Structure formats: structure tokens, C-alpha cells
Amino acid sequence: MGLVLGEVWSGFRRNLSVVISVVLVTFVSLTFVGAAILMQLQIQQMKTFWFDRAQVAVYLCTDYDQSATCSGTDAGEEEIAAVQAALDSDTLAPYIDDSFFVDHDQAYEEFTKQFEGNPIVEITRPEQLNQTFWIKLKDPSRSDIIQETFAGIPGVQSVSDQRSLLDRIFLFLGVASYTAIAIAGLMLIAAMLLISTTIRLSAYSRRREIGIMRLVGASNRFIQTPFILEGIIAALIGAVLASAASVAIVKFFVQGFLATEVPFTSYITVEQSLVVPPILILVGVVLSAIAAKIAITRYLRV
């Protein structure tokens, strides 16, 4: 074992700059992998948080709507009462957890808070904003029931499910995470090629020692082991650094910054991010071992 470790150390000393390159490339590529995993965890966390709170909005007509069910007429008391009666009916009541009505003045008050300081507030009047029934369902996936009930009836401009808006946001985040995975995949390939090159250079620099080992009857496994360990150790260092970076991103950026500055949603915790390091280390060790094994096996066959 001492001889094997001595050979590993010798290989590191002879090809130090290339070994450092392997560590850095592995670190960067696995950091992308870690970021992609963290992003997927965050997407699932946000889905759980927002989908449970997603509501269906039944927007009523205003004097400025020209749709078939509105014709430029504001929803009257009878039409509002009809919508409320439908929500309270035995047909819909079992699906509804809660609902409330927002009139023009309440909508305008919320609008001015949301767009405080924006010039659009000065040119907007309460009657231009839709009166709205906000509906929270017991099962948010059953929003189609509300849409089918109120779509096209007099006084209702449109029915909007917040889940559809959230799906677009999560689609964008998903594309970003898949992009990170694609970049990570390319960099992992680069890391494997670099590890392979490092092993070949190390083997070539020790070709005399390899020749002597063959003459004294050393097995291929004994000859290959130091070179495979070189690749594994270099990649392991990069994987550990990437693991530390992934946890640090959650601790200092997600929890330290986003959770305090943008507290409108739920964020992943440091404890949840601890599932990432074992994955990164496993990926780094396995890929480096494969690359090193292939490289030294081909070299010994030449």
C-alpha cells in the first residue's frame, strides 16, 4: 500500500499543473451540477408553497369591457349576486375552501399599494379595475370546475387560474436548471478527457518504472492502481470543493440574502442542500475512475 501511495504522490509532483487543472474543471462542472440540483429542489419547494395557495379569480365586467358577456356594461348587483349564489350552491361548495369579493374601491386600494410611485396610478380610476371573486379551492387541481361554471355567463369577463401563471414561471426556471445540467454535462466530459490526458502523461513520465514492474511480473491491476487513484483523488478534491460551494450558495445567498430581501416565497434550507454533496462526490469519483481506468488500460496495451 505504501508503494502505491508513493507512486500516486510521485505522479502528482510530476504533473502538478495538470492535476490542478483537473481539480478546477471538476470543481466548476460539479458546481453546475449542484446548482441544477438545488434549482430543482427550489422549484419543488416553491410549487408546494404556491400551489397550495393558488386561487382562481373570477373577473367581473367593467364599463370598458367589450367582450360578448360584457358589452361595455359594469357588472350589476344581480350579476354579482348570481355569481355568489353559484359559489354557495351545493354543486360548488364541496370544492371551495374559501372565497371573498373585491369591489372597485378595494381593488383600487390594492392597486395603489402595488404600484406606489408609478405614474399609472394617477391615470387609473377605481371603475376601470375589475371587481373580482377570489376563490381558494380545497384541491387546486380542480380549477376547471370553476372555469366551466362561470365562463361565458353574463357579467363575468374572464376566469383566471393562478396555477397557469405559476406554471409559466416554473417552466422558465425548469429550462434554466436543464441548461445548467447541459453545461455541467459538457464540462464533465471535458473533465473526463482532462483526467484521461493526465493519466497518460503520468504513465508516460513513469514508463521506465512501468517497464521494470512488467519485467518483475507485476500484474496489470497493481500497475493501474496508482494511476486510477491519481484521477480519483484529483476529482475528489474538486467534488468536495463543489459540495462546499453548493452548501455555501444556499447558506449565504438563498438563506442569507433571498430569504430576507425577497420573502414572498419559501426557500430551501441548508439542511435540504446537504443531499447534494454525496451526489457530487459520487459522480466525481465514478466518472474519474472510469476515465482513469480507460486511459491507463489503453496506454498499457500500446
Legacy VTK file of the C-alpha trace (Angstrom):
# vtk DataFile Version 3.0
C-alpha trace
ASCII
DATASET POLYDATA
POINTS 302 float
0.000 0.000 0.000
2.887 2.334 0.834
4.393 1.730 -2.604
1.108 2.523 -4.315
0.646 5.768 -2.381
4.240 6.708 -3.122
3.574 6.274 -6.845
0.446 8.425 -6.534
2.398 11.205 -4.821
5.111 10.951 -7.465
2.524 11.354 -10.205
1.096 14.454 -8.515
4.525 16.061 -8.234
5.420 15.416 -11.869
2.142 16.706 -13.296
1.113 19.266 -10.672
-0.186 21.885 -13.103
-2.334 19.337 -14.960
-3.650 17.926 -11.673
-4.657 21.445 -10.601
-6.457 21.819 -13.929
-8.358 18.591 -13.278
-9.359 19.823 -9.822
-10.581 23.170 -11.187
-12.504 21.722 -14.133
-14.103 19.105 -11.890
-14.947 21.789 -9.342
-16.615 24.066 -11.899
-18.509 21.266 -13.681
-19.796 19.693 -10.456
-20.761 23.129 -9.137
-23.051 23.436 -12.171
-24.452 20.003 -11.358
-25.003 21.081 -7.757
-26.665 24.325 -8.888
-29.007 22.367 -11.156
-29.979 20.023 -8.302
-30.519 22.967 -5.954
-32.668 24.693 -8.564
-34.842 21.605 -8.944
-35.208 21.406 -5.152
-36.150 25.089 -5.056
-38.711 24.657 -7.838
-40.369 21.804 -5.948
-40.317 23.880 -2.753
-41.960 26.828 -4.498
-44.535 24.614 -6.207
-45.578 23.154 -2.881
-45.742 26.631 -1.342
-47.592 28.426 -4.140
-49.867 25.719 -5.491
-51.336 25.264 -2.027
-52.085 28.996 -2.019
-53.115 29.364 -5.660
-56.530 30.889 -6.174
-58.987 31.169 -9.021
-60.091 34.692 -9.936
-63.498 35.387 -11.441
-63.155 38.840 -13.028
-66.408 40.739 -13.489
-67.213 43.136 -16.301
-66.438 46.853 -16.270
-67.787 49.715 -18.370
-64.652 49.397 -20.522
-65.042 45.711 -21.475
-66.349 44.919 -24.946
-66.456 41.124 -24.716
-69.590 39.141 -25.607
-70.655 38.769 -21.977
-69.945 42.405 -21.053
-70.759 44.769 -23.954
-69.341 47.787 -22.135
-71.545 47.384 -19.073
-70.339 47.139 -15.499
-71.473 44.027 -13.609
-74.595 44.894 -11.628
-75.807 43.741 -8.247
-77.924 40.980 -9.786
-74.990 39.529 -11.707
-72.745 39.724 -8.619
-75.441 38.020 -6.564
-75.769 35.294 -9.207
-72.052 34.523 -9.027
-72.164 34.473 -5.218
-75.191 32.163 -5.273
-73.377 29.771 -7.619
-70.361 29.707 -5.278
-72.629 28.919 -2.337
-74.568 26.265 -4.222
-74.437 22.576 -3.338
-72.662 21.960 -6.652
-69.585 24.119 -5.984
-69.499 24.414 -2.196
-67.851 20.984 -1.657
-64.866 22.089 -3.790
-64.379 25.566 -2.269
-62.280 26.157 0.819
-62.822 29.924 0.951
-63.872 32.842 -1.233
-64.163 36.615 -0.954
-65.313 39.518 -3.098
-63.226 42.576 -4.022
-65.137 45.610 -5.297
-63.822 48.555 -7.344
-62.652 50.577 -4.348
-60.864 47.636 -2.697
-59.211 46.727 -5.998
-58.062 50.329 -6.440
-56.670 50.448 -2.903
-54.627 47.304 -3.554
-53.594 48.663 -6.962
-52.224 51.904 -5.470
-50.228 49.931 -2.891
-48.773 47.650 -5.515
-47.844 50.442 -7.932
-46.975 53.138 -5.428
-44.858 55.819 -7.096
-45.762 54.651 -10.600
-47.365 57.317 -12.871
-50.003 54.760 -13.931
-51.738 55.297 -10.560
-52.544 58.886 -11.487
-54.409 57.936 -14.675
-56.264 54.931 -13.264
-59.737 55.202 -11.743
-61.444 52.637 -9.483
-64.177 51.841 -12.020
-61.544 50.770 -14.543
-60.460 47.887 -12.294
-62.398 44.631 -12.296
-64.494 43.588 -9.375
-63.291 40.095 -8.549
-64.295 36.951 -6.717
-61.194 35.253 -5.328
-61.712 31.532 -4.769
-59.446 29.140 -2.878
-60.163 25.522 -3.726
-59.710 22.550 -1.434
-57.995 20.831 -4.365
-56.280 23.464 -6.577
-56.119 20.976 -9.469
-59.929 21.127 -9.807
-59.970 24.716 -11.068
-61.575 23.541 -14.315
-64.876 23.216 -12.414
-64.881 26.948 -11.664
-63.865 27.815 -15.193
-66.605 25.698 -16.737
-69.223 27.120 -14.366
-68.546 30.823 -14.909
-67.031 31.017 -18.399
-69.385 32.867 -20.711
-72.101 33.808 -18.222
-73.400 37.420 -18.134
-71.374 39.820 -16.007
-68.217 37.672 -15.979
-65.340 38.943 -18.087
-62.962 36.011 -17.541
-61.870 33.266 -15.167
-58.173 33.008 -14.370
-56.366 30.210 -12.585
-53.189 31.410 -10.861
-51.710 27.948 -11.333
-51.442 28.572 -15.075
-49.391 31.715 -14.408
-47.216 29.841 -11.938
-46.669 27.048 -14.457
-45.081 29.542 -16.846
-42.711 30.765 -14.158
-41.774 27.226 -13.170
-41.318 26.332 -16.843
-38.768 29.135 -17.167
-36.979 28.006 -14.007
-37.020 24.431 -15.264
-35.427 25.467 -18.559
-32.731 27.326 -16.611
-31.992 24.243 -14.495
-31.843 21.998 -17.565
-29.472 24.494 -19.187
-27.239 24.250 -16.129
-27.353 20.455 -16.419
-26.383 20.629 -20.101
-23.434 22.926 -19.342
-22.429 20.675 -16.460
-22.581 17.635 -18.756
-20.256 19.270 -21.279
-17.831 20.282 -18.551
-17.910 16.795 -17.036
-16.930 15.420 -20.433
-14.095 17.951 -20.517
-13.065 16.871 -17.006
-13.025 13.195 -18.039
-10.883 13.989 -21.094
-8.523 16.032 -18.935
-8.263 13.221 -16.381
-7.537 10.790 -19.215
-4.804 13.082 -20.557
-3.329 13.488 -17.074
-3.132 9.730 -16.592
-1.470 9.229 -19.963
1.117 11.929 -19.180
1.753 10.423 -15.762
2.148 6.949 -17.262
4.497 8.232 -19.954
6.677 10.047 -17.403
6.982 6.777 -15.474
7.395 4.462 -18.438
10.694 3.092 -17.065
9.104 2.179 -13.729
6.207 0.531 -15.587
8.664 -1.442 -17.711
10.517 -2.658 -14.626
7.221 -3.676 -12.967
6.303 -5.719 -16.021
9.722 -7.429 -16.035
9.358 -8.493 -12.394
5.887 -9.881 -13.092
3.661 -7.171 -11.566
0.001 -7.587 -12.536
-1.836 -5.015 -14.617
-4.107 -4.272 -11.658
-1.102 -3.409 -9.482
0.327 -1.173 -12.223
-3.003 0.539 -12.908
-3.987 1.228 -9.287
-1.715 4.286 -8.647
-2.892 5.968 -11.856
-6.559 5.341 -11.125
-6.095 6.703 -7.608
-4.499 9.844 -9.059
-7.587 10.560 -11.112
-9.950 9.735 -8.251
-8.118 11.899 -5.703
-7.915 14.895 -8.061
-11.615 14.603 -8.909
-12.494 14.029 -5.242
-10.846 17.307 -4.273
-12.842 19.088 -6.985
-16.060 17.361 -5.846
-15.506 18.361 -2.208
-14.930 21.976 -3.262
-18.081 21.879 -5.416
-20.045 20.412 -2.490
-18.854 23.177 -0.198
-19.759 25.768 -2.829
-23.284 24.329 -3.224
-23.982 24.437 0.511
-22.446 27.927 0.718
-24.778 29.145 -2.061
-27.795 28.065 -0.007
-26.442 29.402 3.286
-25.183 32.815 2.177
-27.191 33.604 -0.980
-30.520 31.790 -0.623
-30.999 31.956 3.165
-28.706 34.896 3.877
-29.959 37.188 1.082
-33.065 35.987 -0.777
-34.950 34.803 2.287
-34.583 38.226 3.926
-34.724 40.556 0.922
-37.356 38.702 -1.140
-39.505 36.945 1.473
-42.523 36.253 -0.735
-41.995 32.527 -1.061
-40.462 29.500 0.619
-36.785 28.711 0.073
-34.741 25.563 0.500
-32.761 25.259 3.720
-29.157 24.354 4.410
-30.359 21.005 5.759
-32.088 20.258 2.443
-28.958 21.204 0.496
-26.966 18.533 2.338
-28.352 15.925 -0.068
-26.205 17.483 -2.802
-22.615 16.746 -1.554
-22.964 12.923 -1.580
-24.317 13.076 -5.144
-21.487 15.329 -6.355
-18.808 13.223 -4.666
-20.269 10.003 -6.083
-20.479 11.463 -9.594
-16.948 12.855 -9.407
-15.389 9.634 -8.094
-17.210 7.323 -10.518
-16.531 9.391 -13.637
-12.875 9.943 -12.722
-12.373 6.248 -12.005
-13.890 5.326 -15.372
-11.790 7.904 -17.251
-8.578 6.878 -15.468
-9.248 3.149 -15.971
-9.853 3.561 -19.695
-6.799 5.790 -20.140
-4.278 3.565 -18.340
-5.694 0.370 -19.876
-5.254 1.765 -23.389
-1.762 3.016 -22.571
-0.625 -0.381 -21.267
-1.948 -2.085 -24.399
0.149 0.097 -26.680
LINES 1 303
302 0 1 2 3 4 5 6 7 8 9 10 11 12 13 14 15 16 17 18 19 20 21 22 23 24 25 26 27 28 29 30 31 32 33 34 35 36 37 38 39 40 41 42 43 44 45 46 47 48 49 50 51 52 53 54 55 56 57 58 59 60 61 62 63 64 65 66 67 68 69 70 71 72 73 74 75 76 77 78 79 80 81 82 83 84 85 86 87 88 89 90 91 92 93 94 95 96 97 98 99 100 101 102 103 104 105 106 107 108 109 110 111 112 113 114 115 116 117 118 119 120 121 122 123 124 125 126 127 128 129 130 131 132 133 134 135 136 137 138 139 140 141 142 143 144 145 146 147 148 149 150 151 152 153 154 155 156 157 158 159 160 161 162 163 164 165 166 167 168 169 170 171 172 173 174 175 176 177 178 179 180 181 182 183 184 185 186 187 188 189 190 191 192 193 194 195 196 197 198 199 200 201 202 203 204 205 206 207 208 209 210 211 212 213 214 215 216 217 218 219 220 221 222 223 224 225 226 227 228 229 230 231 232 233 234 235 236 237 238 239 240 241 242 243 244 245 246 247 248 249 250 251 252 253 254 255 256 257 258 259 260 261 262 263 264 265 266 267 268 269 270 271 272 273 274 275 276 277 278 279 280 281 282 283 284 285 286 287 288 289 290 291 292 293 294 295 296 297 298 299 300 301
